[in-house]
Amino acid sequence: MPVQPVRLFGDPVLRTSAAEVTTFDAELRRLVADLTDTMHDEGGAGLAAPQLGVGLRVFTYDCDGFTGHLVNPTWEAVGDEEQFGPEGCLSIPGLAWDCRRHLHVVAHGFDMYGEPVTIEGSEILARCIQHEVDHLDGVLFVDRLDAEAREAALAVLRDAEWAGEQAYLPAGEPLRPPVVKVSPH
Ligand SMILES: [Zn+2]
C-alpha cells in the first residue's frame, strides 16, 4: 500500500469534522492500510484519516507496543488522573509542546470489518487516543495547550515556512523539517 503525503497545519481538511463510516468495504480497508503504512513511514505514534485528506472517522495507532486501528471511535476518561507532557503531531512537523491529557482512557469503536472493538490505554496510548479523536473533530493539539503555551505555539506556527503550504508535496522534494521523535501523532 502506498505511503501518502501527510496534510500540514493550515490545510482546511484538518479543521473539518470527519464523517462517520457507514460502509465497511474494501475502500475502508485500503484507507486503514494507507494510514498504517504512512504512520510507520513517518515514525508516528498515530495517524487520523483527515491527515491524509480523507474526511472519515478512522485512525491508526502504534504506541507502547500496541498497534491497531479504530473506526467511528468514542472515548471516556477512566478516573480523574491527568498527564502533562510533550506532544507532537505529524501535521505540525518538528514541533512539540507540553499538553495536558487524561492519563487513562477507554475507547470504543469498530474494526475495518465492522466488529466492535474496545481499547484501554494509559500514558502514551491514552494521549494518542485523545489526540486522534480530536483530529476527527477538526481539533489540533495546539488548541489544547495552556493559554501561554498556546500563544507561543501559534506564534511559531505563524512563522513556520511550511504552515498553510499546499500539503501535496512533489515526490522526492520534502519541504518539511525533520520530524520530532517525541510521540508524534
Ligand atoms: Zn496529530
Backbone and ligand atoms as CSV (ligand in chain L), in Angstrom:
chain,resi,resn,atom,element,x,y,z
A,1,MET,N,N,0.843,-1.202,0.000
A,1,MET,CA,C,0.000,0.000,0.000
A,1,MET,C,C,0.873,1.244,0.000
A,2,PRO,N,N,0.473,2.236,-0.739
A,2,PRO,CA,C,1.349,3.416,-0.854
A,2,PRO,C,C,1.300,4.298,0.383
A,3,VAL,N,N,2.469,4.851,0.675
A,3,VAL,CA,C,2.552,5.883,1.700
A,3,VAL,C,C,1.996,7.175,1.101
A,4,GLN,N,N,1.147,7.852,1.862
A,4,GLN,CA,C,0.502,9.069,1.356
A,4,GLN,C,C,1.116,10.307,1.996
A,5,PRO,N,N,1.056,11.458,1.320
A,5,PRO,CA,C,1.551,12.693,1.944
A,5,PRO,C,C,0.655,13.113,3.108
A,6,VAL,N,N,1.261,13.545,4.202
A,6,VAL,CA,C,0.510,13.987,5.375
A,6,VAL,C,C,0.152,15.463,5.207
A,7,ARG,N,N,-1.137,15.782,5.384
A,7,ARG,CA,C,-1.598,17.177,5.309
A,7,ARG,C,C,-1.030,17.971,6.489
A,8,LEU,N,N,-0.642,19.198,6.228
A,8,LEU,CA,C,0.022,20.018,7.233
A,8,LEU,C,C,-0.887,21.109,7.779
A,9,PHE,N,N,-0.545,21.564,8.985
A,9,PHE,CA,C,-1.242,22.662,9.653
A,9,PHE,C,C,-1.520,23.771,8.634
A,10,GLY,N,N,-2.754,24.243,8.608
A,10,GLY,CA,C,-3.138,25.254,7.638
A,10,GLY,C,C,-4.031,24.674,6.553
A,11,ASP,N,N,-3.987,23.362,6.394
A,11,ASP,CA,C,-4.867,22.704,5.424
A,11,ASP,C,C,-6.270,22.617,6.025
A,12,PRO,N,N,-7.281,23.128,5.318
A,12,PRO,CA,C,-8.641,23.155,5.878
A,12,PRO,C,C,-9.178,21.786,6.284
A,13,VAL,N,N,-8.694,20.718,5.662
A,13,VAL,CA,C,-9.226,19.387,5.996
A,13,VAL,C,C,-8.944,19.039,7.454
A,14,LEU,N,N,-7.892,19.639,8.019
A,14,LEU,CA,C,-7.541,19.367,9.419
A,14,LEU,C,C,-8.484,20.095,10.380
A,15,ARG,N,N,-9.270,21.009,9.864
A,15,ARG,CA,C,-10.217,21.784,10.685
A,15,ARG,C,C,-11.660,21.397,10.397
A,16,THR,N,N,-11.848,20.272,9.723
A,16,THR,CA,C,-13.181,19.835,9.324
A,16,THR,C,C,-13.550,18.568,10.086
A,17,SER,N,N,-14.753,18.537,10.645
A,17,SER,CA,C,-15.228,17.327,11.319
A,17,SER,C,C,-15.387,16.200,10.312
A,18,ALA,N,N,-14.880,15.037,10.669
A,18,ALA,CA,C,-14.951,13.890,9.763
A,18,ALA,C,C,-16.296,13.179,9.917
A,19,ALA,N,N,-16.700,12.487,8.880
A,19,ALA,CA,C,-17.997,11.795,8.850
A,19,ALA,C,C,-17.867,10.373,9.397
A,20,GLU,N,N,-18.946,9.903,9.999
A,20,GLU,CA,C,-18.997,8.511,10.443
A,20,GLU,C,C,-18.840,7.575,9.243
A,21,VAL,N,N,-18.138,6.479,9.448
A,21,VAL,CA,C,-18.051,5.440,8.432
A,21,VAL,C,C,-19.353,4.639,8.462
A,22,THR,N,N,-19.965,4.454,7.300
A,22,THR,CA,C,-21.202,3.678,7.237
A,22,THR,C,C,-21.029,2.395,6.425
A,23,THR,N,N,-19.978,2.335,5.617
A,23,THR,CA,C,-19.751,1.158,4.770
A,23,THR,C,C,-18.392,0.564,5.081
A,24,PHE,N,N,-18.397,-0.660,5.548
A,24,PHE,CA,C,-17.138,-1.338,5.904
A,24,PHE,C,C,-16.718,-2.205,4.715
A,25,ASP,N,N,-16.096,-1.550,3.744
A,25,ASP,CA,C,-15.806,-2.231,2.486
A,25,ASP,C,C,-14.298,-2.230,2.199
A,26,ALA,N,N,-13.951,-2.649,0.990
A,26,ALA,CA,C,-12.539,-2.740,0.597
A,26,ALA,C,C,-11.873,-1.366,0.620
A,27,GLU,N,N,-12.639,-0.335,0.309
A,27,GLU,CA,C,-12.083,1.024,0.311
A,27,GLU,C,C,-11.645,1.424,1.724
A,28,LEU,N,N,-12.458,1.039,2.716
A,28,LEU,CA,C,-12.102,1.329,4.104
A,28,LEU,C,C,-10.831,0.566,4.492
A,29,ARG,N,N,-10.744,-0.676,4.068
A,29,ARG,CA,C,-9.553,-1.467,4.403
A,29,ARG,C,C,-8.307,-0.873,3.729
A,30,ARG,N,N,-8.475,-0.333,2.524
A,30,ARG,CA,C,-7.360,0.334,1.846
A,30,ARG,C,C,-6.947,1.585,2.639
A,31,LEU,N,N,-7.935,2.318,3.135
A,31,LEU,CA,C,-7.624,3.510,3.932
A,31,LEU,C,C,-6.847,3.133,5.189
A,32,VAL,N,N,-7.280,2.073,5.882
A,32,VAL,CA,C,-6.575,1.636,7.093
A,32,VAL,C,C,-5.138,1.231,6.748
A,33,ALA,N,N,-4.965,0.556,5.614
A,33,ALA,CA,C,-3.608,0.155,5.193
A,33,ALA,C,C,-2.760,1.384,4.875
A,34,ASP,N,N,-3.332,2.366,4.191
A,34,ASP,CA,C,-2.589,3.597,3.870
A,34,ASP,C,C,-2.197,4.338,5.140
A,35,LEU,N,N,-3.150,4.427,6.080
A,35,LEU,CA,C,-2.865,5.105,7.355
A,35,LEU,C,C,-1.743,4.384,8.095
A,36,THR,N,N,-1.820,3.051,8.144
A,36,THR,CA,C,-0.821,2.268,8.863
A,36,THR,C,C,0.557,2.439,8.221
A,37,ASP,N,N,0.618,2.316,6.909
A,37,ASP,CA,C,1.907,2.429,6.211
A,37,ASP,C,C,2.495,3.824,6.355
A,38,THR,N,N,1.656,4.834,6.225
A,38,THR,CA,C,2.147,6.210,6.318
A,38,THR,C,C,2.599,6.518,7.740
A,39,MET,N,N,1.820,6.055,8.725
A,39,MET,CA,C,2.195,6.243,10.139
A,39,MET,C,C,3.568,5.615,10.395
A,40,HIS,N,N,3.779,4.405,9.911
A,40,HIS,CA,C,5.067,3.738,10.138
A,40,HIS,C,C,6.188,4.444,9.380
A,41,ASP,N,N,5.909,4.877,8.156
A,41,ASP,CA,C,6.933,5.561,7.359
A,41,ASP,C,C,7.368,6.862,8.027
A,42,GLU,N,N,6.414,7.546,8.666
A,42,GLU,CA,C,6.699,8.838,9.298
A,42,GLU,C,C,7.204,8.671,10.729
A,43,GLY,N,N,7.188,7.436,11.230
A,43,GLY,CA,C,7.614,7.218,12.608
A,43,GLY,C,C,6.638,7.792,13.620
A,44,GLY,N,N,5.351,7.817,13.259
A,44,GLY,CA,C,4.339,8.394,14.138
A,44,GLY,C,C,3.760,7.378,15.101
A,45,ALA,N,N,3.169,7.889,16.178
A,45,ALA,CA,C,2.501,7.038,17.157
A,45,ALA,C,C,1.038,6.832,16.783
A,46,GLY,N,N,0.542,7.655,15.855
A,46,GLY,CA,C,-0.839,7.535,15.420
A,46,GLY,C,C,-1.063,8.404,14.200
A,47,LEU,N,N,-2.140,8.120,13.487
A,47,LEU,CA,C,-2.462,8.932,12.307
A,47,LEU,C,C,-3.966,8.847,12.072
A,48,ALA,N,N,-4.586,9.997,11.827
A,48,ALA,CA,C,-6.028,10.056,11.602
A,48,ALA,C,C,-6.306,10.328,10.125
A,49,ALA,N,N,-7.424,9.786,9.634
A,49,ALA,CA,C,-7.741,9.876,8.207
A,49,ALA,C,C,-7.696,11.306,7.651
A,50,PRO,N,N,-8.185,12.321,8.383
A,50,PRO,CA,C,-8.107,13.679,7.824
A,50,PRO,C,C,-6.670,14.117,7.521
A,51,GLN,N,N,-5.696,13.532,8.225
A,51,GLN,CA,C,-4.296,13.883,7.959
A,51,GLN,C,C,-3.845,13.383,6.584
A,52,LEU,N,N,-4.607,12.469,5.999
A,52,LEU,CA,C,-4.351,12.040,4.614
A,52,LEU,C,C,-5.390,12.651,3.675
A,53,GLY,N,N,-6.148,13.613,4.188
A,53,GLY,CA,C,-7.130,14.293,3.350
A,53,GLY,C,C,-8.439,13.546,3.195
A,54,VAL,N,N,-8.665,12.539,4.048
A,54,VAL,CA,C,-9.883,11.727,3.967
A,54,VAL,C,C,-10.787,12.058,5.163
A,55,GLY,N,N,-11.990,12.548,4.901
A,55,GLY,CA,C,-12.884,13.004,5.962
A,55,GLY,C,C,-13.741,11.897,6.536
A,56,LEU,N,N,-13.088,10.857,7.048
A,56,LEU,CA,C,-13.802,9.747,7.679
A,56,LEU,C,C,-13.244,9.514,9.080
A,57,ARG,N,N,-14.118,8.978,9.980
A,57,ARG,CA,C,-13.728,8.812,11.381
A,57,ARG,C,C,-12.970,7.493,11.562
A,58,VAL,N,N,-11.690,7.542,11.212
A,58,VAL,CA,C,-10.788,6.390,11.280
A,58,VAL,C,C,-9.427,6.875,11.747
A,59,PHE,N,N,-8.800,6.130,12.675
A,59,PHE,CA,C,-7.393,6.416,12.960
A,59,PHE,C,C,-6.635,5.132,13.217
A,60,THR,N,N,-5.316,5.201,13.075
A,60,THR,CA,C,-4.436,4.089,13.407
A,60,THR,C,C,-3.522,4.523,14.546
A,61,TYR,N,N,-2.978,3.544,15.260
A,61,TYR,CA,C,-2.074,3.859,16.366
A,61,TYR,C,C,-0.993,2.793,16.446
A,62,ASP,N,N,0.147,3.196,16.955
A,62,ASP,CA,C,1.260,2.278,17.185
A,62,ASP,C,C,2.085,2.882,18.313
A,63,CYS,N,N,1.725,2.539,19.528
A,63,CYS,CA,C,2.487,3.064,20.654
A,63,CYS,C,C,2.460,2.092,21.818
A,64,ASP,N,N,3.568,2.108,22.558
A,64,ASP,CA,C,3.674,1.234,23.731
A,64,ASP,C,C,3.491,-0.230,23.363
A,65,GLY,N,N,3.842,-0.601,22.129
A,65,GLY,CA,C,3.700,-1.994,21.715
A,65,GLY,C,C,2.300,-2.351,21.244
A,66,PHE,N,N,1.395,-1.393,21.258
A,66,PHE,CA,C,0.025,-1.634,20.792
A,66,PHE,C,C,-0.147,-1.026,19.400
A,67,THR,N,N,-0.553,-1.847,18.446
A,67,THR,CA,C,-0.774,-1.374,17.077
A,67,THR,C,C,-2.191,-1.735,16.667
A,68,GLY,N,N,-2.850,-0.828,15.989
A,68,GLY,CA,C,-4.192,-1.158,15.513
A,68,GLY,C,C,-4.856,0.039,14.871
A,69,HIS,N,N,-6.168,-0.085,14.728
A,69,HIS,CA,C,-6.950,0.989,14.142
A,69,HIS,C,C,-8.315,1.007,14.817
A,70,LEU,N,N,-9.006,2.118,14.669
A,70,LEU,CA,C,-10.336,2.241,15.254
A,70,LEU,C,C,-11.200,3.069,14.299
A,71,VAL,N,N,-12.391,2.578,14.055
A,71,VAL,CA,C,-13.356,3.240,13.168
A,71,VAL,C,C,-14.501,3.764,14.026
A,72,ASN,N,N,-14.973,4.963,13.749
A,72,ASN,CA,C,-16.051,5.613,14.500
A,72,ASN,C,C,-15.785,5.582,16.017
A,73,PRO,N,N,-14.613,6.047,16.439
A,73,PRO,CA,C,-14.242,5.908,17.850
A,73,PRO,C,C,-14.929,6.924,18.768
A,74,THR,N,N,-15.161,6.469,19.989
A,74,THR,CA,C,-15.513,7.375,21.083
A,74,THR,C,C,-14.604,6.983,22.240
A,75,TRP,N,N,-14.416,7.889,23.201
A,75,TRP,CA,C,-13.608,7.522,24.358
A,75,TRP,C,C,-14.145,8.212,25.597
A,76,GLU,N,N,-13.794,7.651,26.742
A,76,GLU,CA,C,-14.100,8.322,28.001
A,76,GLU,C,C,-12.926,8.133,28.949
A,77,ALA,N,N,-12.770,9.093,29.851
A,77,ALA,CA,C,-11.688,9.015,30.820
A,77,ALA,C,C,-11.998,7.913,31.833
A,78,VAL,N,N,-10.935,7.239,32.285
A,78,VAL,CA,C,-11.042,6.266,33.380
A,78,VAL,C,C,-10.337,6.908,34.576
A,79,GLY,N,N,-11.107,7.314,35.557
A,79,GLY,CA,C,-10.519,8.026,36.691
A,79,GLY,C,C,-10.275,9.490,36.354
A,80,ASP,N,N,-9.719,10.194,37.333
A,80,ASP,CA,C,-9.533,11.648,37.216
A,80,ASP,C,C,-8.094,12.049,36.925
A,81,GLU,N,N,-7.189,11.062,36.905
A,81,GLU,CA,C,-5.776,11.428,36.796
A,81,GLU,C,C,-5.467,12.027,35.425
A,82,GLU,N,N,-4.562,13.025,35.456
A,82,GLU,CA,C,-4.137,13.663,34.219
A,82,GLU,C,C,-2.658,13.415,33.990
A,83,GLN,N,N,-2.207,13.633,32.770
A,83,GLN,CA,C,-0.784,13.628,32.452
A,83,GLN,C,C,-0.473,14.947,31.754
A,84,PHE,N,N,0.756,15.420,31.951
A,84,PHE,CA,C,1.184,16.676,31.346
A,84,PHE,C,C,2.570,16.439,30.778
A,85,GLY,N,N,2.684,16.417,29.461
A,85,GLY,CA,C,3.971,16.102,28.863
A,85,GLY,C,C,3.992,16.434,27.393
A,86,PRO,N,N,5.152,16.209,26.754
A,86,PRO,CA,C,5.332,16.636,25.367
A,86,PRO,C,C,4.438,15.879,24.397
A,87,GLU,N,N,3.858,16.632,23.486
A,87,GLU,CA,C,3.006,16.049,22.453
A,87,GLU,C,C,3.388,16.681,21.124
A,88,GLY,N,N,3.358,15.883,20.083
A,88,GLY,CA,C,3.649,16.380,18.749
A,88,GLY,C,C,2.591,15.897,17.782
A,89,CYS,N,N,2.725,16.309,16.516
A,89,CYS,CA,C,1.726,15.956,15.513
A,89,CYS,C,C,2.411,15.908,14.154
A,90,LEU,N,N,2.151,14.861,13.398
A,90,LEU,CA,C,2.766,14.756,12.069
A,90,LEU,C,C,2.308,15.887,11.151
A,91,SER,N,N,1.199,16.536,11.479
A,91,SER,CA,C,0.725,17.669,10.683
A,91,SER,C,C,1.330,18.990,11.149
A,92,ILE,N,N,2.102,18.920,12.230
A,92,ILE,CA,C,2.806,20.101,12.762
A,92,ILE,C,C,4.255,19.660,12.961
A,93,PRO,N,N,4.960,19.394,11.859
A,93,PRO,CA,C,6.225,18.651,11.936
A,93,PRO,C,C,7.323,19.402,12.678
A,94,GLY,N,N,8.069,18.631,13.441
A,94,GLY,CA,C,9.269,19.161,14.075
A,94,GLY,C,C,9.029,19.926,15.355
A,95,LEU,N,N,7.787,20.015,15.803
A,95,LEU,CA,C,7.477,20.845,16.966
A,95,LEU,C,C,6.732,20.016,18.008
A,96,ALA,N,N,6.962,20.325,19.281
A,96,ALA,CA,C,6.260,19.636,20.366
A,96,ALA,C,C,6.073,20.607,21.521
A,97,TRP,N,N,4.941,20.493,22.170
A,97,TRP,CA,C,4.689,21.294,23.367
A,97,TRP,C,C,4.038,20.399,24.418
A,98,ASP,N,N,4.196,20.793,25.678
A,98,ASP,CA,C,3.574,20.047,26.761
A,98,ASP,C,C,2.062,20.244,26.703
A,99,CYS,N,N,1.356,19.142,26.760
A,99,CYS,CA,C,-0.098,19.173,26.617
A,99,CYS,C,C,-0.717,18.324,27.726
A,100,ARG,N,N,-1.810,18.847,28.312
A,100,ARG,CA,C,-2.487,18.143,29.391
A,100,ARG,C,C,-3.529,17.181,28.812
A,101,ARG,N,N,-3.491,15.946,29.279
A,101,ARG,CA,C,-4.449,14.930,28.796
A,101,ARG,C,C,-4.856,14.040,29.961
A,102,HIS,N,N,-5.942,13.312,29.778
A,102,HIS,CA,C,-6.289,12.268,30.750
A,102,HIS,C,C,-5.224,11.178,30.709
A,103,LEU,N,N,-4.947,10.591,31.879
A,103,LEU,CA,C,-3.905,9.561,31.971
A,103,LEU,C,C,-4.410,8.195,31.505
A,104,HIS,N,N,-5.661,7.898,31.808
A,104,HIS,CA,C,-6.245,6.599,31.425
A,104,HIS,C,C,-7.559,6.852,30.666
A,105,VAL,N,N,-7.720,6.175,29.542
A,105,VAL,CA,C,-8.992,6.277,28.821
A,105,VAL,C,C,-9.403,4.895,28.324
A,106,VAL,N,N,-10.662,4.773,28.017
A,106,VAL,CA,C,-11.150,3.577,27.318
A,106,VAL,C,C,-11.860,4.075,26.059
A,107,ALA,N,N,-11.522,3.442,24.935
A,107,ALA,CA,C,-12.091,3.843,23.649
A,107,ALA,C,C,-12.921,2.698,23.079
A,108,HIS,N,N,-14.030,3.071,22.467
A,108,HIS,CA,C,-14.895,2.104,21.797
A,108,HIS,C,C,-15.009,2.481,20.328
A,109,GLY,N,N,-15.164,1.479,19.490
A,109,GLY,CA,C,-15.344,1.723,18.063
A,109,GLY,C,C,-15.490,0.399,17.355
A,110,PHE,N,N,-15.043,0.379,16.116
A,110,PHE,CA,C,-15.176,-0.819,15.282
A,110,PHE,C,C,-13.872,-1.064,14.545
A,111,ASP,N,N,-13.639,-2.315,14.177
A,111,ASP,CA,C,-12.514,-2.572,13.293
A,111,ASP,C,C,-12.999,-2.418,11.843
A,112,MET,N,N,-12.088,-2.624,10.891
A,112,MET,CA,C,-12.419,-2.343,9.490
A,112,MET,C,C,-13.414,-3.342,8.912
A,113,TYR,N,N,-13.737,-4.379,9.686
A,113,TYR,CA,C,-14.755,-5.334,9.237
A,113,TYR,C,C,-16.105,-5.067,9.909
A,114,GLY,N,N,-16.152,-4.039,10.763
A,114,GLY,CA,C,-17.403,-3.688,11.417
A,114,GLY,C,C,-17.621,-4.373,12.747
A,115,GLU,N,N,-16.591,-5.075,13.247
A,115,GLU,CA,C,-16.707,-5.736,14.551
A,115,GLU,C,C,-16.401,-4.735,15.662
A,116,PRO,N,N,-17.166,-4.761,16.753
A,116,PRO,CA,C,-16.921,-3.828,17.859
A,116,PRO,C,C,-15.549,-4.068,18.506
A,117,VAL,N,N,-14.890,-2.980,18.863
A,117,VAL,CA,C,-13.564,-3.031,19.467
A,117,VAL,C,C,-13.533,-2.105,20.668
A,118,THR,N,N,-12.879,-2.548,21.744
A,118,THR,CA,C,-12.638,-1.685,22.898
A,118,THR,C,C,-11.141,-1.673,23.172
A,119,ILE,N,N,-10.579,-0.484,23.386
A,119,ILE,CA,C,-9.160,-0.353,23.715
A,119,ILE,C,C,-9.054,0.417,25.017
A,120,GLU,N,N,-8.288,-0.136,25.956
A,120,GLU,CA,C,-7.968,0.630,27.161
A,120,GLU,C,C,-6.537,1.092,27.051
A,121,GLY,N,N,-6.299,2.359,27.343
A,121,GLY,CA,C,-4.945,2.882,27.198
A,121,GLY,C,C,-4.573,3.799,28.328
A,122,SER,N,N,-3.271,3.797,28.641
A,122,SER,CA,C,-2.711,4.713,29.626
A,122,SER,C,C,-1.526,5.431,28.988
A,123,GLU,N,N,-1.145,6.537,29.613
A,123,GLU,CA,C,0.053,7.281,29.205
A,123,GLU,C,C,0.043,7.558,27.697
A,124,ILE,N,N,1.059,7.059,26.949
A,124,ILE,CA,C,1.178,7.443,25.538
A,124,ILE,C,C,-0.021,6.971,24.717
A,125,LEU,N,N,-0.493,5.758,24.978
A,125,LEU,CA,C,-1.642,5.271,24.207
A,125,LEU,C,C,-2.892,6.101,24.518
A,126,ALA,N,N,-3.064,6.455,25.784
A,126,ALA,CA,C,-4.197,7.310,26.157
A,126,ALA,C,C,-4.073,8.679,25.491
A,127,ARG,N,N,-2.857,9.215,25.486
A,127,ARG,CA,C,-2.626,10.510,24.839
A,127,ARG,C,C,-2.938,10.407,23.346
A,128,CYS,N,N,-2.494,9.311,22.745
A,128,CYS,CA,C,-2.712,9.084,21.312
A,128,CYS,C,C,-4.207,9.032,20.990
A,129,ILE,N,N,-4.962,8.278,21.755
A,129,ILE,CA,C,-6.401,8.145,21.501
A,129,ILE,C,C,-7.079,9.515,21.554
A,130,GLN,N,N,-6.748,10.303,22.577
A,130,GLN,CA,C,-7.357,11.623,22.713
A,130,GLN,C,C,-6.956,12.529,21.550
A,131,HIS,N,N,-5.678,12.462,21.171
A,131,HIS,CA,C,-5.150,13.284,20.073
A,131,HIS,C,C,-5.826,12.919,18.747
A,132,GLU,N,N,-5.957,11.612,18.483
A,132,GLU,CA,C,-6.503,11.179,17.185
A,132,GLU,C,C,-7.997,11.460,17.083
A,133,VAL,N,N,-8.741,11.243,18.164
A,133,VAL,CA,C,-10.177,11.534,18.100
A,133,VAL,C,C,-10.383,13.038,17.944
A,134,ASP,N,N,-9.519,13.842,18.545
A,134,ASP,CA,C,-9.564,15.290,18.298
A,134,ASP,C,C,-9.457,15.586,16.800
A,135,HIS,N,N,-8.508,14.915,16.134
A,135,HIS,CA,C,-8.349,15.126,14.686
A,135,HIS,C,C,-9.659,14.902,13.949
A,136,LEU,N,N,-10.441,13.917,14.400
A,136,LEU,CA,C,-11.686,13.585,13.703
A,136,LEU,C,C,-12.748,14.659,13.928
A,137,ASP,N,N,-12.514,15.508,14.943
A,137,ASP,CA,C,-13.426,16.628,15.212
A,137,ASP,C,C,-12.851,17.961,14.716
A,138,GLY,N,N,-11.759,17.894,13.966
A,138,GLY,CA,C,-11.153,19.129,13.459
A,138,GLY,C,C,-10.374,19.893,14.511
A,139,VAL,N,N,-9.994,19.195,15.595
A,139,VAL,CA,C,-9.273,19.834,16.703
A,139,VAL,C,C,-7.807,19.398,16.646
A,140,LEU,N,N,-6.897,20.353,16.839
A,140,LEU,CA,C,-5.462,20.061,16.864
A,140,LEU,C,C,-4.927,20.251,18.272
A,141,PHE,N,N,-3.817,19.573,18.575
A,141,PHE,CA,C,-3.362,19.589,19.969
A,141,PHE,C,C,-2.963,20.984,20.429
A,142,VAL,N,N,-2.588,21.861,19.497
A,142,VAL,CA,C,-2.254,23.226,19.918
A,142,VAL,C,C,-3.472,23.928,20.525
A,143,ASP,N,N,-4.674,23.465,20.151
A,143,ASP,CA,C,-5.898,24.023,20.743
A,143,ASP,C,C,-6.041,23.640,22.208
A,144,ARG,N,N,-5.353,22.576,22.607
A,144,ARG,CA,C,-5.484,22.029,23.962
A,144,ARG,C,C,-4.422,22.551,24.920
A,145,LEU,N,N,-3.495,23.360,24.420
A,145,LEU,CA,C,-2.405,23.831,25.273
A,145,LEU,C,C,-2.916,24.862,26.258
A,146,ASP,N,N,-2.194,24.993,27.374
A,146,ASP,CA,C,-2.483,26.075,28.297
A,146,ASP,C,C,-2.300,27.403,27.548
A,147,ALA,N,N,-2.996,28.444,28.011
A,147,ALA,CA,C,-3.077,29.697,27.242
A,147,ALA,C,C,-1.707,30.233,26.818
A,148,GLU,N,N,-0.770,30.228,27.756
A,148,GLU,CA,C,0.535,30.826,27.449
A,148,GLU,C,C,1.276,30.006,26.378
A,149,ALA,N,N,1.268,28.688,26.546
A,149,ALA,CA,C,1.944,27.810,25.584
A,149,ALA,C,C,1.261,27.884,24.225
A,150,ARG,N,N,-0.043,28.044,24.264
A,150,ARG,CA,C,-0.790,28.086,23.011
A,150,ARG,C,C,-0.408,29.330,22.214
A,151,GLU,N,N,-0.282,30.436,22.929
A,151,GLU,CA,C,0.100,31.682,22.268
A,151,GLU,C,C,1.486,31.547,21.639
A,152,ALA,N,N,2.413,30.944,22.415
A,152,ALA,CA,C,3.773,30.745,21.910
A,152,ALA,C,C,3.760,29.816,20.699
A,153,ALA,N,N,2.961,28.758,20.784
A,153,ALA,CA,C,2.895,27.797,19.685
A,153,ALA,C,C,2.352,28.462,18.422
A,154,LEU,N,N,1.303,29.244,18.573
A,154,LEU,CA,C,0.706,29.872,17.396
A,154,LEU,C,C,1.651,30.878,16.763
A,155,ALA,N,N,2.476,31.542,17.595
A,155,ALA,CA,C,3.468,32.467,17.054
A,155,ALA,C,C,4.501,31.702,16.222
A,156,VAL,N,N,4.935,30.555,16.735
A,156,VAL,CA,C,5.890,29.728,15.984
A,156,VAL,C,C,5.251,29.247,14.685
A,157,LEU,N,N,3.984,28.827,14.786
A,157,LEU,CA,C,3.310,28.284,13.599
A,157,LEU,C,C,3.078,29.354,12.537
A,158,ARG,N,N,2.844,30.583,12.985
A,158,ARG,CA,C,2.668,31.659,12.002
A,158,ARG,C,C,3.916,31.833,11.165
A,159,ASP,N,N,5.081,31.592,11.789
A,159,ASP,CA,C,6.359,31.802,11.096
A,159,ASP,C,C,6.891,30.541,10.430
A,160,ALA,N,N,6.241,29.399,10.698
A,160,ALA,CA,C,6.743,28.152,10.107
A,160,ALA,C,C,6.557,28.225,8.594
A,161,GLU,N,N,7.612,27.992,7.863
A,161,GLU,CA,C,7.537,28.207,6.414
A,161,GLU,C,C,6.603,27.217,5.727
A,162,TRP,N,N,6.372,26.066,6.397
A,162,TRP,CA,C,5.510,25.075,5.758
A,162,TRP,C,C,4.042,25.272,6.100
A,163,ALA,N,N,3.734,26.069,7.147
A,163,ALA,CA,C,2.347,26.183,7.602
A,163,ALA,C,C,1.490,26.821,6.512
A,164,GLY,N,N,0.403,26.162,6.195
A,164,GLY,CA,C,-0.505,26.688,5.192
A,164,GLY,C,C,-0.061,26.369,3.781
A,165,GLU,N,N,1.100,25.724,3.642
A,165,GLU,CA,C,1.568,25.336,2.313
A,165,GLU,C,C,0.673,24.231,1.773
A,166,GLN,N,N,0.621,24.140,0.482
A,166,GLN,CA,C,-0.045,23.004,-0.151
A,166,GLN,C,C,0.584,21.718,0.376
A,167,ALA,N,N,-0.261,20.831,0.844
A,167,ALA,CA,C,0.270,19.643,1.526
A,167,ALA,C,C,0.696,18.542,0.564
A,168,TYR,N,N,0.231,18.600,-0.654
A,168,TYR,CA,C,0.683,17.596,-1.619
A,168,TYR,C,C,2.058,17.984,-2.121
A,169,LEU,N,N,3.068,17.434,-1.479
A,169,LEU,CA,C,4.432,17.795,-1.829
A,169,LEU,C,C,4.867,16.992,-3.042
A,170,PRO,N,N,5.674,17.603,-3.902
A,170,PRO,CA,C,6.195,16.836,-5.039
A,170,PRO,C,C,7.033,15.667,-4.531
A,171,ALA,N,N,6.905,14.541,-5.168
A,171,ALA,CA,C,7.658,13.355,-4.747
A,171,ALA,C,C,9.150,13.655,-4.767
A,172,GLY,N,N,9.829,13.229,-3.725
A,172,GLY,CA,C,11.277,13.384,-3.687
A,172,GLY,C,C,11.731,14.774,-3.321
A,173,GLU,N,N,10.787,15.673,-3.018
A,173,GLU,CA,C,11.181,17.026,-2.648
A,173,GLU,C,C,10.569,17.392,-1.305
A,174,PRO,N,N,11.017,16.730,-0.238
A,174,PRO,CA,C,10.428,17.008,1.068
A,174,PRO,C,C,10.648,18.458,1.464
A,175,LEU,N,N,9.560,19.104,1.804
A,175,LEU,CA,C,9.596,20.508,2.204
A,175,LEU,C,C,9.731,20.608,3.710
A,176,ARG,N,N,9.464,19.468,4.362
A,176,ARG,CA,C,9.295,19.507,5.804
A,176,ARG,C,C,10.617,19.397,6.554
A,177,PRO,N,N,10.716,20.040,7.683
A,177,PRO,CA,C,11.876,19.842,8.545
A,177,PRO,C,C,11.812,18.440,9.151
A,178,PRO,N,N,12.901,17.970,9.782
A,178,PRO,CA,C,12.879,16.634,10.368
A,178,PRO,C,C,11.743,16.500,11.376
A,179,VAL,N,N,11.151,15.339,11.394
A,179,VAL,CA,C,10.032,15.099,12.303
A,179,VAL,C,C,10.564,14.816,13.706
A,180,VAL,N,N,9.992,15.488,14.675
A,180,VAL,CA,C,10.409,15.284,16.066
A,180,VAL,C,C,10.029,13.879,16.487
A,181,LYS,N,N,10.852,13.268,17.312
A,181,LYS,CA,C,10.622,11.875,17.678
A,181,LYS,C,C,9.874,11.744,19.010
A,182,VAL,N,N,9.381,12.861,19.529
A,182,VAL,CA,C,8.654,12.821,20.791
A,182,VAL,C,C,7.184,12.574,20.499
A,183,SER,N,N,6.778,11.357,20.656
A,183,SER,CA,C,5.397,10.920,20.496
A,183,SER,C,C,4.590,11.726,19.477
A,184,PRO,N,N,5.059,11.754,18.220
A,184,PRO,CA,C,4.243,12.467,17.228
A,184,PRO,C,C,3.028,11.635,16.840
A,185,HIS,N,N,1.920,12.284,16.617
A,185,HIS,CA,C,0.693,11.569,16.239
A,185,HIS,C,C,0.243,12.068,14.884
L,1,ZN,ZN,ZN,-1.810,14.826,15.033
